[in-house]
């Protein structure tokens, strides 16, 4: 058994269509490899469980080395604690609400049906394809499909269920990394490329028996509580039944299993990086590794899942390792705020491509050249298990939540049926002093002017997002917003690319 201390292994432009039809060239090894951009998106990866982020367990030696070769954005925040909306932000560089379908009130649909990238929204893959790059996506899910237009801009788009459900051995980081490398080998050696690799390994670990006779990490003795098991998927203060393996474990055992899974995932990524080196592509490839959302171990009422708007659900790692073409400083840590929406803008900038209009994210490419400056004042998130949003500043955070869900979830939160006014919660807190505020909102200790400013910023952001959504999604079925002055305002502030 290896130990953590050991080294471990639709709407495309005519230019884009023309590029997609380029004939393959020969694989002459003397030809320099084309420039590559690889975006690795990992579900359920918490920033505070990476050793390069200061965790007290050596969980990520390969990602630590990747950060030493590039930049670690230590204050990166997801836009949503759920898989589809979080990835929608990575695919588009926009707030995920823009990809929420316009559906009649009360219509019951599955989660995948709720989301579709609308016409008029930027696409990361389209920007690369139009810029002359070959493009491919290898997704470890059946939730993001061409039906939701997640395939726009990708010449190759593989997802679980695309040609029938994958077998277990065809899922996971190692299997999809092999598919990525097979695709790269099919390209002309000098062709530049962009690939999206989706990793879901950390979401599959809970129902697997923990029979490892030599565990990588010992459970923490202070986490000896055994969480109860709930009868529903979205349940508070209990493990969702779909994630229960059928036997009792302490919270410390669950955490140790998660940390071991992070270590094995890190080893699989290390193997991918070594193979890219052996194939002569690593030095020419910009690698961005980012978490899409986190997972809770009881910090805000959830176990082994996410969905709230706390740091456990939203604080994710982002490591950017530039290729050798970039004039880059290495081993930097950026402590200013970043958002998942910024990842697309940064990669497009590093590739020397034109930023698509209507992209909400900001480029942090200046950090690659050593100019560590504040790019954004606030980060925002929503689309969680319950209604509401969070506005995150450098110090202060505003959570505005409203619990509207099924009766079992409400009962699991309160232990009784609450009064209407009890369903809403609002709290302003200092993340450094109180990163996981009590489920019962504590007294706000922020200065009054800070609270007022956060409310103003939150209100403006939510208003702009709703108006943009109404233009992009509503117009397909009925014109929800038909105000030329508002539309022009959205274009002026960059929320909308052009008038539909």
N, C-alpha and C positions, 0 to 999 in steps of 0.2 A: 504494500500500500504506500503510495506516495504521501509525503507530508508537506505542509505548506512551506516549510523551510527549504525544500528542494526545488531545483529549477524544473519547471513543468513545460512540457510542450504547449382625339376627337377634337378635335379642334386644333389640329396642328397647322402651322403655317406652310405655305408651299415650299419654302426653303427647308423646313424640317422634313417634309415628305420626300424631297429630293435627296436629302442626306440619308434618309432611311433606306433608299434604294441603291446606295453605292455598292458596287460589286466587290466581293471579297478579294483581297490581295494575297500574295504568297506569305509564308511564315518564315522569311529569311531571318535567321538568328543574328545576322550582322546589322539588321535594322534596329535603331534605338526604339525602345518601347514607347508607346504613346503615353501622354499624360493621363493619369487616372484620378478620379474622385470617388471615394467609397464612403457612404453614409451608413453606419451601423446603428440601428435603433433597437434598444433592449427594453422590453416590458418588465415592470416590477423591479427596477434597479434603483435602490435608494442611494443617494449620494453619500450618506453618512455610514455606509457599510463598505466603502472602498478604502483600502489602506492608504492610497495617495490622498484621500480626504481626511486623514487623521484617525481612521478607525484603529482600535487597539488589537485587531486580528489581521494577520497577513493574508488578506483575501484576494488581492489583485496584483501579483507581481508583474504580470505582463502589461496590464493597463498602467501600472506605476511607471514602467519603462517607457510606454508610449507617451505618457505625460512628460517625462524627462526629455523626450525628443520634440515636444511641442508646447502646447498651452493648456492649462487646466482652468476652466471657467468654474470657479468654486461656488458661485451664487446663481446657478441656472435653475429656472423654475418652469415646470410644465404648464401648459395652458389648460390642462384637464386631467383629472385622475382616472380617466377611462381610456381604453385602448384606441377606439376609433377616432374620437375627437382629438386625442393627442397626436396621432399619426396624421390627421387632416392638417394640423398646423405644420408638421414637417413637410408634407407634400406641397403645401401652398405658401408657407410663410405668412399665414393670416390667422386671425382669431378663429377658433374652431366653430363658433356659432354660425359663421357664414356658410358652413357645410351642413347645417341642420336643415333637413327638408321642411318645406312648408306643408304641414299636414293639418287636416281639420281637427279641432279640439275633440278629445275623447276617443280618437281612432287608435285602436290597439294594434301595434305592429312590432315585429322583432327589432332588436337593436340595429342590425345591419341596414334595415329599411329606413331607419331614421336619418341616415347620413348619405349625402351625395355631394361631390364637388361641383358647384354650379358653373355654368358658363359665365365668363367675365372675370373669373378669379384667376390669379397667377398660378402657374404650375412650375415647380422646381425642375421636373424632368423635361418639360417643354422648353424651358430656357436652355438646358444643356443640349437637347437634341437640335434645336434651332442654331446653337452655337457650333455645331459640327461634331458633337460627341455621340458615340454609340451609347445607348441607354438600356438598362435592365433592372428589374426588381425581383427579388426573391423573398417572398413573404411567408412567414410561418403561421398563417391564419387563414380561415375561410371567411372572415368578416369584412375584409376590404377587397372588393372585387370590381371587375369592369362595370357591373351594374351601378355602382356608386361612382363611376368615372375615375377611380383611383389609378387606372391604367393609362390615362392620358399622358402622352410624351414618352412612354416606355416602349421600345421596340420588342423587348422580351418582358413578359409579365407573368410570373409564376406564383400561384397561391394554392393553398390547400383546398382541394375540391375543384380546381380548374380542369383537371382531367380525371376526376374522381378523387375521393378522399385518399390522402397519403397513408402509407403504412407507417407504423411507429418509427422504423429505422430510416424513413425518408424525412422525418421531422427533426428539428433541432439545429443548433449552430453548426455542428460538423457536417451534417448532410447538406445544408444549404450553402455552406462555404465551398463544398465540393462542386455544387451546381454553379456557383459563381465562377470558380476557377475553370470549369469546363467551358463556360460561356466566354471567358477571357481568352482561352486557347483557340476559340473559333474566330476571333477577331484578327484582322490584319495587324501585325505586330506594331506598326507605327500609328495605329488608330487611337485617338484619345477616347476616353470612356467615362461614364458615370454610372454607378450602381448603388442600389438601395438594398441593404441586407437587414431583414427583420428577424429578431431573435426572441423567442418566447420560452426559452428553457426554464426560466425561474417561475413560470406560472404552472408548470407541470409536476412540481415536486411534492405537492401536499398529499396526494392519495397514494404515493408510492411508499411502501413500508421502509422504515429506516433500519435496515438489517446490516449496515456496515459494521464489521467487528472492530474496526480501527478508525473511529470517527476522526475527522480532521480537527474538530473543535469540540471541547467539552462544554456542556451546558453551564450557563452561569447559575450558581446556587441561589442567588437572590431572585431568580425567575422561576420559582418552584410552583407557582400557581398553575393548575390544570384548567384551561378555558373550557367552558361548557360548549355543547354543540347545539346549534339552532336548527329550526325546522324549515328555514327559508334561505334563499340566496342572499337577499339584502337584509341582513339582520345585525343588530348591534349587540355588543357585549357577549358574543358567542361566535364560534367558528361556523361559517356557512356549511350546510350539510354536504354540498358538492365538493368541498375541500377537506372533508374529514376522512381520514384513512381507515376508520373503523376501530381504532385503539386509542387509549389515553396517553397523552404526552404533556409534559410541562411546557410552559411558554419558553423556558430556556432551551429545551430540546428542539422546539420549532425554530427558534432563532439560530441554533447551531446548525440545523439542517439547511436553513436558508444560506448561511454564510458558507457552508461547504459547497452548496450549489453555485454560489457566486465564484468560488475558487475554481470549480470544474469548468464553468463557463469561461473564466479568464484563461484557463489552460487551452480551451478550444480556440479562443481568439488568438492566443499566442501561436498556436499551430498554423492558423491562417496567415498570420504575419510572417512566420518563417517560410511558408510555402511561397508567398509573394516575393520574398527575398530570393529564394532558389530559382524562381521563374524570371528574375530580373526586373520585377515591376515595383518592388517596394519603394525604392528611392524616388520613383517618378509618381508616386501616388499620395495624394492628400487624403488622410483618414480622419473622419469625424465620428467619434463614438459618443452616443448620447442615450441617456435613459428617457423613456417616454412618460413613465409615471412610477410612483413608489408602491409600497405595501406597508400595512400597519401590523404591529404586534401589540395592539391595545392602546396606543397613544391617544386616540380620539374615538374609542368605542368600537373599532373594527379589529378583527383578527384574521391574519393570513390573506387579506384582500385590501383593497383601497376604494376610494370613492368620495372621501371628504376633501376639504380644502386646507389641509394642514401641511407642515413641512414633511411629515412622513409620507404623505400622498403626492406631494408636488416638487419637493427639492430633489433634483436629479443631477447626475454628473454629465459634463460635456468636456470631452478631451478632443482637441484639434491638433493633429500632427501634420504640418504642411509638407509638401514634397520639396525636393531640393531645389526646384526652380524658384520657389518663393525666397525672397530675401528675408529670412526669418530668424528671430531670436528663439532660443530653445529653453525649455525648462521654466517657463514663466507661469505664475499663478495670478489670475485676474479675479479680484474680489468684488468687482462692481456687478450690478444686476445684469442678468441675461435671461432670455426667454426662448422657448422652443421655436417661436416665430423667427428668431434671429439666425438660426442655423442655416436656413435656405439663403437668406440674404448674404451671409458671410461666405458660403461656398460659391455662390454666383460671382461675388466680388473677387474672390481669390482666383477664379477661373478667367477673369477678365471679360466677363459677359455683361450685357446690359441688364440692369435691374428692371424687372417687369413692373409696370405701374400697378398700384393697388396692393402692393405687398406691405404688410404691417410691420414686419421685422426690420431690425437695424443690423447693418454689417459691423462685425467686430474684427474685420480684416486688419485694421490698423494695429491691433495687438500683436499680430504676426511679425510686424516690423518693430516691435518694442514700444509702441506708443500706447501704453496702458491708460486709457482715459474712460471716463464715464460716458456710455453711449445712450443709456436709457435711465429715466428717473424712477419708473415704476414697471412692475410686471403684473399681469392679470391672469386669472384663471376662473373657470366656471365649468358647466357641463358635468357636474358631479352626481353623486347618488341622490342628493337632495337639491332643491332649488337654491340659488344664491350665487355669490361670486366672492372673490378675494382680491384685494388690491394690496400689492406688496411694494413697500418702499425700501430704501437702504437700511432703515432701522425699524420703522413702524409698519404694522400690518393691520388691515381692516378686513374682518370676516363678516359677511352679511348672508345669513342662511335662513331658510324656511323649510321645515320638515313637512313635506307633502308626499306621502308614499302610502303603501298599503297598511292595513290595520296592524299586521304582525310587526312590521318595522317600527311603527309608532309605539306600540306596546313594549317592544324590546328596549326602546330608548327611555321611555318614562316609567315603565312598569305599571301603567294605568292609561286610560284614555284622557288626554290632557284637554285643557281649555284652549280655545282657538288662539288666544294671544300668546300662549306658551310655545306655539310651534315656531315662532320667529326667534332668531338669536342674532345679536350683533356684539362684536367685541373688537377693541383696538388693543394691540399688545406689542411689546418690544420683543422681537424674536430672540435677541441675544440673552435676555433674562428669562423669558418664558416661551420657549419654542413650541410647546404643546399646551395651549391654554385649556383650562378645565372645561369639561363638557357643559357644566353650568357656568355661564359667562361670568368671569370675574369682574370686579370693578375696573373701569378704564382708568389707567394711571397716566395716559398720554396728555400732554398739554392741550388746552381747548383749541388753539389755533391749528395744531397738527390734526386733530380729529376733524375739524371743519374742512381743512385742505383735502384730507383723504376722502371725505364724503363728496366734495366737489369733483375731484379727479375720477372717482368711481362713477358718479352720475354722468359725467361727460363721456367717459369710455363706454358705459352701457348704452347710452343714447346713440352714440355714433355706430356702435356695433349693430344695434337693433335696426337703425335706419339702413345701413349697408345690407344687412340680411334681407330686409323687406324689399330692397331693389333687386338683389341677385336671385333670391329664391322665390319671392312672392310673384314676381312678374311673369313667371312661367305659367302660372295658373290663374292668378288674378292680380291686378296691380295694387299691392298693399300700400306702396308709397309712390305717389305721382306728384311730387313737388320739385319743380326745377331748381328752386333756390337751395333746398336741402341737398339735392343730388350734386349741385355744383360745389357746395360746401364739402361734401364727402370726397369729391375729386381733389379739391384744394388741399385738404389735410392728408391725402394719400390713402384713405380708406377704400376708395373706389377708383378703379383704373380709368374708366371712361363711362360716359352716359350710355345706358342701354338703349 
